[in-house]
Amino acid sequence: MNAARKVDDQFTPDQAEKKTLAVLQLTRFGDVIQTYQAALELKEQHPHLRLILIARKKFSGPLGFLLKNVFDKVYALDFPELAKSDRLAETSKNLTDFIAAISAEKINVLVNLSFSKSSAYMAQLIKADHKLGMVYDERNQLHLNDTWSQYVYSNVMGSAFNGINLVDIFKFIFGVRGTKTALPMENIKTTKRIVVHAFASNAKKRWRSTKWIEVLFKILRENDQLEVVLVGDKNEQAAAEQIRTAPVLDPFVKRIRNEAGKMNLEGVSQLFTPETIFIGHDSMVGHLAALNRSRIITISLGTVRPSETTPYIAGAYNIAPRSKCFPCFPQDNCDLHQCHADIPYQVVAGALGLLIKGEEVNAKTMVQATSLFHLSSVDIFKTEFSSADLLDIKSQLNHEPLLADVFRQVLRVTWLYSLGGVEENQNFPQLSSNGHKELLTRMAGLQYLFELCEFGKKYSRYILEEISSQVPSLGKIKDFSKKIDEIDSLQALVKKTHPQLAPIVDYFAVAKGNLSGENLVELTESSFVAFEDSRLVTSVVYDLLEKIVAEYKIKTTVGKMSKEEYHR
Amino acid sequence: MEQLTNDLVESLQRIHKKMAEGESLSAEDTKALLIHLLAQEDK
């Protein structure tokens, strides 16, 4: 039986052959939109795939106007409704019915993009032929079967050194590449409206209102035709009204609208026309602006990682502090909020003013708009798609990169190559003398890590040789296994002395915790391969740092030469 | 959610005991864990 129809030289699977991919995304608005952006590309490249989304009703409901473009069905988890009886037995029955309805979809692949404990338990309960992302088994063991989910668990959740945008990571997990569905920003030089989202999901990520008032005062005074629209949810309505009615903004109050809590998300999305600029903290409103190709300035504070969550469009700006503690983790206590102070309102107003006039935001224009003093504690990034069609952020100011930024860049190139098979070119970072010394110290740590990987391979090989010997000795196998445990402990110590190497150590700890194999031979072979991969990644990072150091030495030597010496 | 929370206390104690003893969890156990986590996240 011919199960395919031939249409214009392309084979289209019959209905019975259609595959179903379900995406589990139980986290917040921004994550749902980023999942949507990745799924858009998946649908574009595999139009015959049936796509299902499982998300929380409070986040998927208001985004229904978007989600319907790509998902064939959305299962909305309404926990308050499920639990309305306030009894466990009834709630459990309702949950069973919800999951049974999803499982009846005959899912070929379930992809958990939530990376939370609750989602990992839900993923266990949903029936699917294959599962990607976090999944707990019946023994409460956590499984991450695919490399990119292991990367997210170790490098995104566990460190601040991820340099890859989440939409691109989601695409890698889906197994798609490309940017056909990522539309370019509108090239508009006139601005009629600024949409401001001055709020965020927690206090660390947002400025106090006084700074926003300063920014708006400057912008409204300098642009007498401009309209400002404050957006947010119902809980932010009062705070938005406080901004709007600040005494210093009184001369401009007729040009400020407070739409916080009054518009649904579709209404907010419709605010973004080509002549609109969005400015705000890291939130889903910026992602909505990107989907509508509006100009964007994001102010990143607290736990926000600009390289991960900046809106997925080329030409967007992201202003981040150069504070040592930035970005922090949710569990870090902080009352000082140094990162908030390190972004002067003058910088934000200056960047916004340039964008309103249709000018570029770069070192030259920002020095004219503000001052070197104000710019010393910030960085301004601009997004672009790299040669590998992946979103990247590039500094627009001429600061020496922070050590963390150098490592983020080097690790990005390394992980894209070793996990994604992608070769991406990057410019050499401009090191200072201190940066050069720091890199040399980290390279010593890499050498140590490399040696530990070699030992790991050696003892894995010894176990395999012992198993295949005439009379395998259980005692020897146990001793070799203990050595491997010691190596794992020593690698964990490397993290403490060289925190920039934690992403490598953590990734391979997760990889080794998810080794494939049904018996000791298969597990040991997987262990050998994991140590070999770890050795390769370590050597790639070492090579890249070596090149950066060599480039620094060349520039320093040429810089010290006189003109005559150089031309000789 | 008060009654639900009280119902969960007994289930969670039983589940944690199973985990400590290395026993497998049933589907009902997993659902109880999931309900507990969803309730926490919904606050």
HADDOCK unambig.tbl for C-alpha pairs under 7 A between the chains (distance, minus, plus):
assign (segid A and resid 86 and name CA) (segid B and resid 1 and name CA) 5.45 0.50 0.50
assign (segid A and resid 86 and name CA) (segid B and resid 3 and name CA) 5.63 0.50 0.50
assign (segid A and resid 86 and name CA) (segid B and resid 4 and name CA) 4.80 0.50 0.50
assign (segid A and resid 87 and name CA) (segid B and resid 3 and name CA) 6.11 0.50 0.50
assign (segid A and resid 87 and name CA) (segid B and resid 4 and name CA) 4.77 0.50 0.50
assign (segid A and resid 87 and name CA) (segid B and resid 7 and name CA) 6.83 0.50 0.50
assign (segid A and resid 88 and name CA) (segid B and resid 4 and name CA) 5.41 0.50 0.50
assign (segid A and resid 88 and name CA) (segid B and resid 7 and name CA) 5.85 0.50 0.50
assign (segid A and resid 88 and name CA) (segid B and resid 8 and name CA) 6.74 0.50 0.50
assign (segid A and resid 92 and name CA) (segid B and resid 31 and name CA) 6.42 0.50 0.50
assign (segid A and resid 118 and name CA) (segid B and resid 34 and name CA) 5.47 0.50 0.50
assign (segid A and resid 118 and name CA) (segid B and resid 37 and name CA) 5.67 0.50 0.50
assign (segid A and resid 118 and name CA) (segid B and resid 38 and name CA) 6.48 0.50 0.50
assign (segid A and resid 121 and name CA) (segid B and resid 30 and name CA) 6.52 0.50 0.50
assign (segid A and resid 121 and name CA) (segid B and resid 34 and name CA) 6.08 0.50 0.50
assign (segid A and resid 122 and name CA) (segid B and resid 34 and name CA) 6.84 0.50 0.50
assign (segid A and resid 138 and name CA) (segid B and resid 24 and name CA) 5.20 0.50 0.50
assign (segid A and resid 138 and name CA) (segid B and resid 25 and name CA) 5.07 0.50 0.50
assign (segid A and resid 138 and name CA) (segid B and resid 26 and name CA) 6.92 0.50 0.50
assign (segid A and resid 139 and name CA) (segid B and resid 23 and name CA) 6.59 0.50 0.50
assign (segid A and resid 139 and name CA) (segid B and resid 24 and name CA) 4.61 0.50 0.50
assign (segid A and resid 139 and name CA) (segid B and resid 25 and name CA) 6.13 0.50 0.50
